[in-house]
Amino acid sequence: MRTFPPLAVDDADVGVLRSWIHADAPQTARRAHIVLLSGAGLGPSAVADEVGCSKQTVITWRERYRSLGLAGLRDAPRSGRPATVDPLAVVARTLDPPVPGVARWSTRTLAAELGISNVAVANIWRAWGISPAPGGRVQLATEPAVERAVTMVRGLYLGGRTRVLAVQLDDRTPVPSSRRVGASGHLTGIDVRPHADEVPAFLGRLDPRPPLALLVDGVPDEVGRWAAGRRGVTVHAVPAVVTWSRIARSACLAAAGNPCGEASVAAVRTALDGHRGDGPFAWAGARPEAAEIHVAGCA
């Protein structure tokens, strides 16, 4: 007689499986129930009686989970043109709070949520320079890493050799709201501009209040000197394995999770749209005494 040891269910998957039982499609809910009961030590026959299916069905979904994880419990894609993976959708969902019972996203839980492969999620995280942190935050893969929450864009500079995104940081950020790709946080048109650099003038316009992080493509001496004389201002270089524009877009999507940050990204986008392209692009948000951006509660 064949015996079946308890199914090893990853602790990070338990909360996801429980949420599927109560909120997902009926067929996925049944599969989640099968896996949870199997993980609790019930054999296939007992699980089949509890769920109301055949023993072979239980064995099938046990093995699918064992070999493929949560993604194996989703329906296989239909025949025809393969589904495309939208990197911005993956980044945006990574920035949203994870499903109940999960402290932070893993490649397995996010892949199951979006119906894509673990490998696709891992590749996008790597390419866009992000890794999940608790509560829907991300760590930016700069050198050194940006580990605190991005709450607002303070400035953007696009020159001939240099690109700088200045962002406000705050580790007391409230849980971010849900993001939709193409909405408030999506920023385009931030490639290098073929013009002479005017970095010092841009830095002189920045609001230097800490905590301020400068995400830099290359670290010009001017940026390092400016930051060195200011407490709470840090310079973060973008490594060669990640493109600066992707790191910058990830940071803008993160900032758009609160009203102040959303307003700052919108202001940058408006300035980019109005730039004539006859020189470096340089935008700096209002200092405290100015009123260029005004949103209730924004510092």
C-alpha positions as CSV (number, residue, x, y, z in Angstrom):
1,M,0.0,0.0,0.0
2,R,1.4,3.4,-1.0
3,T,1.9,5.8,1.8
4,F,2.0,9.6,1.5
5,P,4.1,11.7,3.9
6,P,2.8,15.1,4.9
7,L,3.3,17.7,2.2
8,A,5.9,20.3,3.0
9,V,4.2,23.7,2.6
10,D,6.3,26.8,2.7
11,D,5.4,29.0,5.6
12,A,5.2,32.0,3.3
13,D,2.6,30.2,1.2
14,V,0.2,29.4,4.0
15,G,-1.3,32.9,4.2
16,V,-1.7,33.0,0.4
17,L,-3.4,29.7,0.3
18,R,-5.8,30.7,3.0
19,S,-6.7,33.8,1.2
20,W,-7.4,31.8,-2.0
21,I,-9.9,29.6,-0.1
22,H,-12.0,32.6,0.8
23,A,-11.5,35.0,-2.2
24,D,-10.4,33.2,-5.3
25,A,-12.0,31.2,-8.1
26,P,-13.7,28.0,-6.9
27,Q,-11.3,25.7,-8.6
28,T,-8.3,27.5,-7.2
29,A,-9.9,27.5,-3.7
30,R,-10.3,23.8,-3.8
31,R,-6.7,23.3,-4.8
32,A,-5.5,25.6,-2.0
33,H,-7.7,23.6,0.4
34,I,-6.1,20.3,-0.8
35,V,-2.6,21.6,-0.3
36,L,-3.3,23.0,3.2
37,L,-4.9,19.8,4.4
38,S,-2.1,17.8,2.9
39,G,0.4,20.0,4.7
40,A,-1.5,19.4,7.9
41,G,-0.8,15.6,7.6
42,L,-4.0,14.2,6.1
43,G,-3.5,11.5,3.5
44,P,-5.0,11.7,0.0
45,S,-8.1,9.6,0.9
46,A,-8.9,11.8,3.9
47,V,-8.4,15.0,1.9
48,A,-10.5,13.7,-0.9
49,D,-13.4,13.0,1.6
50,E,-13.0,16.4,3.2
51,V,-12.9,18.4,-0.1
52,G,-15.3,16.2,-2.1
53,C,-13.1,15.1,-5.0
54,S,-11.3,12.0,-6.1
55,K,-8.1,10.7,-4.5
56,Q,-6.3,11.1,-7.8
57,T,-7.2,14.8,-7.9
58,V,-5.6,15.2,-4.5
59,I,-2.5,13.4,-5.6
60,T,-2.3,15.5,-8.8
61,W,-2.4,18.9,-6.9
62,R,-0.1,17.7,-4.2
63,E,2.5,17.0,-6.8
64,R,1.8,20.2,-8.7
65,Y,2.5,22.2,-5.6
66,R,5.5,20.1,-4.7
67,S,7.2,20.7,-8.1
68,L,5.9,24.2,-9.0
69,G,4.8,25.9,-5.8
70,L,1.9,28.3,-5.8
71,A,2.1,28.9,-9.5
72,G,1.4,25.2,-10.1
73,L,-2.1,25.6,-8.6
74,R,-3.2,28.1,-11.2
75,D,-4.7,27.0,-14.5
76,A,-2.2,26.5,-17.3
77,P,-2.3,29.2,-20.0
78,R,-4.6,28.5,-23.0
79,S,-3.0,27.5,-26.3
80,G,-2.2,30.3,-28.7
81,R,-0.1,33.3,-28.4
82,P,1.9,33.3,-25.1
83,A,0.9,35.8,-22.5
84,T,3.3,38.8,-22.3
85,V,4.7,40.0,-19.0
86,D,4.5,43.7,-18.3
87,P,7.5,44.7,-16.2
88,L,5.8,47.9,-14.9
89,A,2.8,45.9,-13.7
90,V,5.1,43.6,-11.8
91,V,7.0,46.5,-10.3
92,A,3.7,48.3,-9.3
93,R,2.3,45.1,-7.7
94,T,5.6,44.6,-5.8
95,L,5.1,48.0,-4.3
96,D,1.5,47.2,-3.1
97,P,1.0,45.5,0.2
98,P,1.3,41.7,-0.1
99,V,-1.6,39.4,0.4
100,P,-2.9,38.8,3.9
101,G,-0.7,36.6,6.1
102,V,2.5,37.5,4.1
103,A,5.0,40.0,5.5
104,R,6.7,40.7,2.1
105,W,6.5,39.5,-1.4
106,S,8.5,36.5,-2.6
107,T,9.0,35.4,-6.2
108,R,6.6,32.5,-5.5
109,T,3.8,34.5,-3.9
110,L,3.9,37.3,-6.5
111,A,4.2,34.9,-9.4
112,A,1.1,33.1,-8.1
113,E,-0.7,36.4,-7.7
114,L,0.0,37.6,-11.2
115,G,-0.2,34.2,-13.0
116,I,3.4,34.3,-14.2
117,S,6.5,32.3,-13.5
118,N,8.8,32.7,-10.5
119,V,11.7,33.2,-12.9
120,A,9.9,36.1,-14.7
121,V,9.4,37.9,-11.4
122,A,13.0,37.4,-10.3
123,N,14.3,38.6,-13.6
124,I,12.2,41.8,-13.5
125,W,13.2,42.5,-9.9
126,R,16.8,42.2,-10.9
127,A,16.5,44.2,-14.1
128,W,14.6,47.0,-12.3
129,G,16.8,47.1,-9.3
130,I,14.3,46.3,-6.6
131,S,13.8,43.8,-3.8
132,P,10.7,43.6,-1.6
133,A,10.6,44.9,2.0
134,P,7.7,44.5,4.5
135,G,4.5,46.4,4.0
136,G,4.7,47.0,0.2
137,R,8.0,48.8,0.3
138,V,11.1,48.0,-1.8
139,Q,14.8,48.3,-1.4
140,L,16.5,50.0,-4.4
141,A,19.6,48.2,-5.6
142,T,22.0,51.2,-5.6
143,E,25.4,51.4,-4.0
144,P,24.8,51.8,-1.2
145,A,21.2,50.5,-1.2
146,V,18.3,52.7,-0.5
147,E,16.6,50.9,2.3
148,R,14.1,53.6,3.5
149,A,10.8,54.4,1.9
150,V,10.8,56.9,-1.0
151,T,8.1,59.4,-0.2
152,M,8.6,62.3,-2.7
153,V,10.6,63.4,-5.7
154,R,12.7,66.6,-4.9
155,G,14.4,67.0,-8.2
156,L,15.4,65.5,-11.6
157,Y,18.4,66.3,-13.7
158,L,19.1,64.9,-17.2
159,G,22.4,66.1,-18.7
160,G,24.9,65.0,-21.2
161,R,27.0,62.8,-18.9
162,T,25.0,62.9,-15.7
163,R,21.5,62.0,-14.5
164,V,20.3,62.6,-10.9
165,L,17.0,61.8,-9.3
166,A,16.7,63.5,-5.9
167,V,14.1,61.7,-3.6
168,Q,12.9,62.3,-0.1
169,L,13.1,59.3,2.3
170,D,11.1,58.5,5.3
171,D,10.9,55.2,7.2
172,R,7.6,56.2,8.8
173,T,5.6,56.1,5.6
174,P,2.0,54.8,5.8
175,V,1.0,51.7,4.0
176,P,1.0,52.7,0.3
177,S,-2.2,52.8,-1.7
178,S,-2.7,50.5,-4.7
179,R,-0.9,51.5,-7.9
180,R,-2.0,51.1,-11.5
181,V,0.4,51.1,-14.3
182,G,0.2,54.1,-16.5
183,A,-1.2,56.2,-13.7
184,S,0.4,58.6,-11.3
185,G,3.8,57.1,-10.8
186,H,4.8,56.2,-14.4
187,L,7.5,58.5,-15.6
188,T,9.0,58.4,-19.2
189,G,11.4,60.5,-21.2
190,I,14.3,60.3,-18.7
191,D,17.1,59.2,-21.0
192,V,20.4,61.1,-21.2
193,R,20.2,64.4,-23.0
194,P,23.1,65.2,-25.4
195,H,24.0,68.6,-23.9
196,A,26.6,70.1,-21.7
197,D,26.1,69.4,-18.0
198,E,24.9,72.1,-15.5
199,V,25.0,70.0,-12.4
200,P,26.0,72.7,-9.9
201,A,23.2,75.0,-10.9
202,F,20.7,72.1,-10.4
203,L,22.1,71.2,-7.0
204,G,21.9,74.8,-5.9
205,R,18.1,74.7,-6.5
206,L,17.5,71.5,-4.5
207,D,15.7,71.6,-1.2
208,P,18.5,70.0,1.0
209,R,16.4,69.0,4.0
210,P,17.2,65.5,5.2
211,P,16.6,62.7,4.6
212,L,17.5,63.2,0.9
213,A,18.9,60.6,-1.4
214,L,20.5,61.3,-4.8
215,L,20.2,58.5,-7.3
216,V,23.1,59.1,-9.7
217,D,24.1,57.7,-13.0
218,G,27.9,58.1,-12.4
219,V,29.0,60.1,-9.4
220,P,30.4,63.4,-10.6
221,D,32.7,65.3,-8.2
222,E,30.1,68.1,-7.9
223,V,27.5,65.8,-6.5
224,G,29.8,64.2,-4.0
225,R,31.1,67.6,-2.7
226,W,27.6,69.0,-2.5
227,A,26.3,66.0,-0.5
228,A,29.4,65.8,1.8
229,G,28.7,69.1,3.3
230,R,25.0,68.4,4.2
231,R,23.9,66.2,7.0
232,G,21.3,63.5,6.0
233,V,22.0,63.8,2.3
234,T,23.3,60.5,0.7
235,V,24.6,59.7,-2.8
236,H,23.6,56.4,-4.3
237,A,25.3,55.2,-7.5
238,V,23.5,52.9,-9.9
239,P,25.5,49.7,-10.6
240,A,26.3,48.7,-14.2
241,V,24.0,45.7,-14.1
242,V,20.9,48.0,-13.7
243,T,19.9,50.9,-15.9
244,W,19.5,54.3,-14.1
245,S,16.2,55.0,-15.8
246,R,14.6,51.8,-14.4
247,I,15.8,52.6,-10.9
248,A,14.4,56.1,-11.3
249,R,11.1,54.8,-12.5
250,S,10.8,52.3,-9.6
251,A,11.5,55.2,-7.2
252,C,8.8,57.4,-8.8
253,L,6.3,54.5,-8.6
254,A,7.1,54.1,-4.9
255,A,6.8,57.9,-4.3
256,A,3.3,57.9,-5.9
257,G,1.9,55.7,-3.1
258,N,1.1,58.8,-1.1
259,P,-0.6,62.2,-2.1
260,C,2.5,64.3,-1.6
261,G,4.7,61.9,-3.6
262,E,2.0,61.6,-6.3
263,A,1.9,65.4,-6.7
264,S,5.7,65.6,-7.0
265,V,5.8,63.0,-9.7
266,A,3.0,64.8,-11.6
267,A,5.0,68.0,-11.4
268,V,8.1,66.3,-12.8
269,R,6.0,64.8,-15.6
270,T,4.5,68.2,-16.5
271,A,7.9,69.8,-16.6
272,L,9.2,67.0,-18.8
273,D,6.3,67.4,-21.2
274,G,7.0,71.2,-21.5
275,H,10.8,70.9,-22.0
276,R,11.9,72.0,-25.4
277,G,15.0,69.9,-25.5
278,D,17.5,72.7,-26.1
279,G,19.6,72.0,-23.1
280,P,19.8,69.8,-20.0
281,F,16.6,69.1,-18.2
282,A,16.6,70.4,-14.6
283,W,13.6,70.4,-12.3
284,A,13.7,71.0,-8.6
285,G,10.6,71.0,-6.3
286,A,9.6,74.0,-4.2
287,R,11.6,74.8,-1.1
288,P,9.5,75.2,2.1
289,E,9.0,79.0,1.6
290,A,7.7,78.5,-2.0
291,A,4.4,77.2,-3.2
292,E,5.2,75.4,-6.5
293,I,3.6,72.2,-5.2
294,H,0.9,72.4,-2.6
295,V,-0.9,69.4,-1.2
296,A,-2.5,69.3,2.2
297,G,-0.1,67.7,4.7
298,C,3.0,67.9,2.5
299,A,6.1,69.3,4.1
